[in-house]
Amino acid sequence: MTYDNFKESGVLTTMLRSAIAAFGFLSLAVPVMAAGPGGAASGTIAGEEIELSVWTEQSDFTSSSFSIYFRAPALRERGLGNLSLGAEWIGDLDSDFFSAEIDIPILDTDPYRIYRADLDDELSLTITSASHQGGVLAIAGQVQGVLTSMDRIALRNPDPDDTLNVSLTFEAVLSELQ
């Protein structure tokens, strides 16, 4: 049978339809794989627009906490290090945190200084979505607050007027802490 006869007999069309149907059923049976670790944040720091990426090698989560490190060349250009965001909760991850903090190291300072805020400093952290599957946490949210410059050791604050406003929306996919 030649290709034209094969095509005209409808066998080719039937085989193609069967293959498409089989693939469709197979795709329903295979669980959806979560995206790999990564993510981003965008918003403002000190009133300037910024785009940050998740530093996957340093970011992780446990059953009651997460820690996300964000980095961008724009932070270094401003004399700042990587921004870290962390939170702890009891029960479900639903924005009811018993602790949360954000900090950004100030590079080339002695003693070592950071901009920092936590829930006691009116830091606002809202989780807009979160799902956990197979050792991966997909999380999205918003964080905003006024970070105050302080010594990293003992968190002393000799200059309470040295502040940094932060307002970010973020999405991250994190691997479980091993």
BALOBA-1460 file (C-alpha; in Angstrom, 3 decimals):
// residues 178
<rec num="1" residu="m" x="0.000" y="0.000" z="0.000"/>
<rec num="2" residu="t" x="1.419" y="3.371" z="-0.989"/>
<rec num="3" residu="y" x="1.377" y="6.409" z="1.286"/>
<rec num="4" residu="d" x="-1.491" y="7.981" z="-0.734"/>
<rec num="5" residu="n" x="-3.590" y="4.793" z="-0.475"/>
<rec num="6" residu="f" x="-2.742" y="4.563" z="3.242"/>
<rec num="7" residu="k" x="-3.780" y="8.210" z="3.712"/>
<rec num="8" residu="e" x="-7.018" y="7.803" z="1.714"/>
<rec num="9" residu="s" x="-8.057" y="4.699" z="3.638"/>
<rec num="10" residu="g" x="-8.363" y="6.754" z="6.821"/>
<rec num="11" residu="v" x="-5.918" y="4.522" z="8.693"/>
<rec num="12" residu="l" x="-3.475" y="7.403" z="9.109"/>
<rec num="13" residu="t" x="-6.180" y="9.679" z="10.523"/>
<rec num="14" residu="t" x="-7.410" y="6.941" z="12.878"/>
<rec num="15" residu="m" x="-3.861" y="6.242" z="14.095"/>
<rec num="16" residu="l" x="-3.234" y="9.937" z="14.639"/>
<rec num="17" residu="r" x="-6.462" y="10.348" z="16.626"/>
<rec num="18" residu="s" x="-5.625" y="7.275" z="18.715"/>
<rec num="19" residu="a" x="-2.165" y="8.603" z="19.479"/>
<rec num="20" residu="i" x="-3.564" y="12.009" z="20.511"/>
<rec num="21" residu="a" x="-6.195" y="10.368" z="22.732"/>
<rec num="22" residu="a" x="-3.595" y="8.094" z="24.355"/>
<rec num="23" residu="f" x="-1.333" y="11.051" z="25.043"/>
<rec num="24" residu="g" x="-4.256" y="12.974" z="26.549"/>
<rec num="25" residu="f" x="-5.146" y="10.124" z="28.906"/>
<rec num="26" residu="l" x="-1.506" y="9.652" z="29.848"/>
<rec num="27" residu="s" x="-1.112" y="13.333" z="30.657"/>
<rec num="28" residu="l" x="-4.085" y="13.117" z="33.030"/>
<rec num="29" residu="a" x="-2.468" y="10.216" z="34.857"/>
<rec num="30" residu="v" x="0.922" y="11.910" z="35.352"/>
<rec num="31" residu="p" x="0.942" y="14.295" z="38.348"/>
<rec num="32" residu="v" x="1.754" y="17.904" z="37.631"/>
<rec num="33" residu="m" x="5.324" y="18.651" z="38.605"/>
<rec num="34" residu="a" x="5.976" y="21.806" z="40.600"/>
<rec num="35" residu="a" x="8.174" y="24.443" z="39.059"/>
<rec num="36" residu="g" x="11.801" y="24.383" z="40.110"/>
<rec num="37" residu="p" x="13.098" y="26.630" z="42.889"/>
<rec num="38" residu="g" x="13.287" y="30.302" z="42.031"/>
<rec num="39" residu="g" x="11.122" y="33.374" z="41.873"/>
<rec num="40" residu="a" x="11.217" y="37.125" z="41.986"/>
<rec num="41" residu="a" x="10.104" y="40.244" z="43.819"/>
<rec num="42" residu="s" x="9.275" y="43.677" z="42.523"/>
<rec num="43" residu="g" x="8.258" y="46.963" z="44.058"/>
<rec num="44" residu="t" x="10.070" y="49.826" z="45.691"/>
<rec num="45" residu="i" x="12.967" y="50.273" z="48.063"/>
<rec num="46" residu="a" x="13.509" y="53.839" z="49.240"/>
<rec num="47" residu="g" x="10.955" y="54.990" z="46.668"/>
<rec num="48" residu="e" x="12.886" y="53.531" z="43.713"/>
<rec num="49" residu="e" x="11.503" y="50.707" z="41.541"/>
<rec num="50" residu="i" x="13.454" y="47.470" z="41.860"/>
<rec num="51" residu="e" x="13.363" y="43.919" z="40.508"/>
<rec num="52" residu="l" x="14.890" y="41.163" z="42.642"/>
<rec num="53" residu="s" x="15.453" y="37.451" z="42.055"/>
<rec num="54" residu="v" x="15.280" y="34.630" z="44.594"/>
<rec num="55" residu="w" x="18.675" y="33.264" z="45.603"/>
<rec num="56" residu="t" x="17.655" y="29.604" z="45.496"/>
<rec num="57" residu="e" x="20.805" y="28.223" z="47.132"/>
<rec num="58" residu="q" x="20.068" y="30.176" z="50.334"/>
<rec num="59" residu="s" x="16.239" y="30.109" z="50.425"/>
<rec num="60" residu="d" x="14.274" y="27.265" z="52.013"/>
<rec num="61" residu="f" x="11.372" y="26.305" z="54.260"/>
<rec num="62" residu="t" x="10.304" y="23.948" z="57.049"/>
<rec num="63" residu="s" x="6.832" y="22.939" z="58.233"/>
<rec num="64" residu="s" x="6.593" y="26.155" z="60.258"/>
<rec num="65" residu="s" x="8.968" y="28.699" z="58.688"/>
<rec num="66" residu="f" x="10.383" y="30.055" z="55.476"/>
<rec num="67" residu="s" x="13.462" y="32.040" z="54.623"/>
<rec num="68" residu="i" x="13.786" y="33.788" z="51.268"/>
<rec num="69" residu="y" x="16.883" y="35.633" z="50.118"/>
<rec num="70" residu="f" x="16.534" y="38.090" z="47.244"/>
<rec num="71" residu="r" x="19.384" y="39.614" z="45.283"/>
<rec num="72" residu="a" x="19.885" y="42.103" z="42.488"/>
<rec num="73" residu="p" x="22.741" y="44.145" z="41.071"/>
<rec num="74" residu="a" x="20.637" y="47.236" z="41.874"/>
<rec num="75" residu="l" x="21.039" y="46.502" z="45.609"/>
<rec num="76" residu="r" x="24.827" y="46.379" z="45.319"/>
<rec num="77" residu="e" x="24.781" y="49.623" z="43.318"/>
<rec num="78" residu="r" x="23.048" y="51.224" z="46.317"/>
<rec num="79" residu="g" x="25.644" y="49.818" z="48.744"/>
<rec num="80" residu="l" x="23.263" y="47.134" z="50.030"/>
<rec num="81" residu="g" x="23.542" y="43.350" z="50.306"/>
<rec num="82" residu="n" x="20.960" y="40.637" z="49.722"/>
<rec num="83" residu="l" x="17.487" y="41.225" z="51.149"/>
<rec num="84" residu="s" x="16.257" y="38.454" z="53.443"/>
<rec num="85" residu="l" x="12.660" y="37.790" z="54.411"/>
<rec num="86" residu="g" x="11.736" y="35.199" z="57.002"/>
<rec num="87" residu="a" x="8.656" y="34.178" z="58.946"/>
<rec num="88" residu="e" x="7.483" y="31.576" z="61.450"/>
<rec num="89" residu="w" x="3.955" y="30.369" z="62.175"/>
<rec num="90" residu="i" x="2.009" y="27.714" z="64.045"/>
<rec num="91" residu="g" x="-0.537" y="25.605" z="62.155"/>
<rec num="92" residu="d" x="-1.440" y="26.674" z="58.621"/>
<rec num="93" residu="l" x="0.518" y="29.177" z="56.553"/>
<rec num="94" residu="d" x="-2.197" y="31.846" z="56.427"/>
<rec num="95" residu="s" x="-0.468" y="35.137" z="57.306"/>
<rec num="96" residu="d" x="-0.961" y="34.603" z="61.047"/>
<rec num="97" residu="f" x="2.735" y="34.808" z="61.952"/>
<rec num="98" residu="f" x="4.236" y="34.822" z="65.409"/>
<rec num="99" residu="s" x="7.453" y="36.225" z="63.980"/>
<rec num="100" residu="a" x="8.523" y="37.797" z="60.704"/>
<rec num="101" residu="e" x="11.443" y="39.985" z="59.793"/>
<rec num="102" residu="i" x="13.143" y="41.568" z="56.848"/>
<rec num="103" residu="d" x="16.700" y="42.835" z="56.703"/>
<rec num="104" residu="i" x="19.150" y="44.226" z="54.199"/>
<rec num="105" residu="p" x="22.870" y="44.461" z="55.046"/>
<rec num="106" residu="i" x="24.549" y="47.820" z="54.548"/>
<rec num="107" residu="l" x="27.835" y="47.005" z="52.845"/>
<rec num="108" residu="d" x="31.193" y="48.442" z="53.868"/>
<rec num="109" residu="t" x="30.147" y="49.436" z="57.389"/>
<rec num="110" residu="d" x="32.062" y="48.999" z="60.629"/>
<rec num="111" residu="p" x="30.526" y="47.902" z="62.842"/>
<rec num="112" residu="y" x="28.456" y="45.751" z="60.508"/>
<rec num="113" residu="r" x="25.038" y="47.413" z="60.024"/>
<rec num="114" residu="i" x="21.700" y="46.358" z="58.546"/>
<rec num="115" residu="y" x="18.318" y="47.848" z="57.758"/>
<rec num="116" residu="r" x="15.795" y="45.764" z="59.681"/>
<rec num="117" residu="a" x="12.125" y="45.543" z="60.659"/>
<rec num="118" residu="d" x="9.964" y="42.875" z="62.261"/>
<rec num="119" residu="l" x="6.339" y="42.506" z="63.308"/>
<rec num="120" residu="d" x="6.998" y="44.654" z="66.406"/>
<rec num="121" residu="d" x="8.103" y="47.454" z="64.055"/>
<rec num="122" residu="e" x="4.815" y="47.371" z="62.122"/>
<rec num="123" residu="l" x="6.195" y="45.208" z="59.346"/>
<rec num="124" residu="s" x="3.326" y="43.962" z="57.201"/>
<rec num="125" residu="l" x="3.626" y="40.511" z="55.623"/>
<rec num="126" residu="t" x="0.659" y="39.093" z="53.717"/>
<rec num="127" residu="i" x="0.611" y="35.712" z="52.009"/>
<rec num="128" residu="t" x="-1.665" y="35.745" z="48.952"/>
<rec num="129" residu="s" x="-1.130" y="32.084" z="48.032"/>
<rec num="130" residu="a" x="0.825" y="29.111" z="49.298"/>
<rec num="131" residu="s" x="0.906" y="25.444" z="48.365"/>
<rec num="132" residu="h" x="3.148" y="22.632" z="49.520"/>
<rec num="133" residu="q" x="3.760" y="19.487" z="47.501"/>
<rec num="134" residu="g" x="6.588" y="16.991" z="47.477"/>
<rec num="135" residu="g" x="9.241" y="19.000" z="49.325"/>
<rec num="136" residu="v" x="8.463" y="22.214" z="47.445"/>
<rec num="137" residu="l" x="6.669" y="25.318" z="48.720"/>
<rec num="138" residu="a" x="5.180" y="27.731" z="46.183"/>
<rec num="139" residu="i" x="4.429" y="31.004" z="47.955"/>
<rec num="140" residu="a" x="3.376" y="34.499" z="46.939"/>
<rec num="141" residu="g" x="2.745" y="37.600" z="48.974"/>
<rec num="142" residu="q" x="3.471" y="41.184" z="49.842"/>
<rec num="143" residu="v" x="5.770" y="42.760" z="52.403"/>
<rec num="144" residu="q" x="6.031" y="46.379" z="53.387"/>
<rec num="145" residu="g" x="7.426" y="48.399" z="56.203"/>
<rec num="146" residu="v" x="9.969" y="50.929" z="57.322"/>
<rec num="147" residu="l" x="13.336" y="49.361" z="58.010"/>
<rec num="148" residu="t" x="15.651" y="51.073" z="60.483"/>
<rec num="149" residu="s" x="19.424" y="51.063" z="60.316"/>
<rec num="150" residu="m" x="21.060" y="49.301" z="63.263"/>
<rec num="151" residu="d" x="24.160" y="47.435" z="64.355"/>
<rec num="152" residu="r" x="23.874" y="43.782" z="63.352"/>
<rec num="153" residu="i" x="25.322" y="42.625" z="66.666"/>
<rec num="154" residu="a" x="22.924" y="43.324" z="69.559"/>
<rec num="155" residu="l" x="20.624" y="45.278" z="67.198"/>
<rec num="156" residu="r" x="21.571" y="48.646" z="68.689"/>
<rec num="157" residu="n" x="20.223" y="51.667" z="66.873"/>
<rec num="158" residu="p" x="22.300" y="54.833" z="67.262"/>
<rec num="159" residu="d" x="20.438" y="56.682" z="64.457"/>
<rec num="160" residu="p" x="16.656" y="56.031" z="64.458"/>
<rec num="161" residu="d" x="16.149" y="58.486" z="61.572"/>
<rec num="162" residu="d" x="18.205" y="56.366" z="59.143"/>
<rec num="163" residu="t" x="15.327" y="54.386" z="57.584"/>
<rec num="164" residu="l" x="14.467" y="52.617" z="54.362"/>
<rec num="165" residu="n" x="10.896" y="52.173" z="53.084"/>
<rec num="166" residu="v" x="10.251" y="48.794" z="51.458"/>
<rec num="167" residu="s" x="7.154" y="47.686" z="49.539"/>
<rec num="168" residu="l" x="7.492" y="44.438" z="47.573"/>
<rec num="169" residu="t" x="5.306" y="41.823" z="45.951"/>
<rec num="170" residu="f" x="6.978" y="38.425" z="45.675"/>
<rec num="171" residu="e" x="6.568" y="34.922" z="44.282"/>
<rec num="172" residu="a" x="8.920" y="32.107" z="45.211"/>
<rec num="173" residu="v" x="9.285" y="28.372" z="44.858"/>
<rec num="174" residu="l" x="11.376" y="27.008" z="47.714"/>
<rec num="175" residu="s" x="12.958" y="23.647" z="48.431"/>
<rec num="176" residu="e" x="12.501" y="22.080" z="51.845"/>
<rec num="177" residu="l" x="15.355" y="22.539" z="54.318"/>
<rec num="178" residu="q" x="17.440" y="19.345" z="54.309"/>
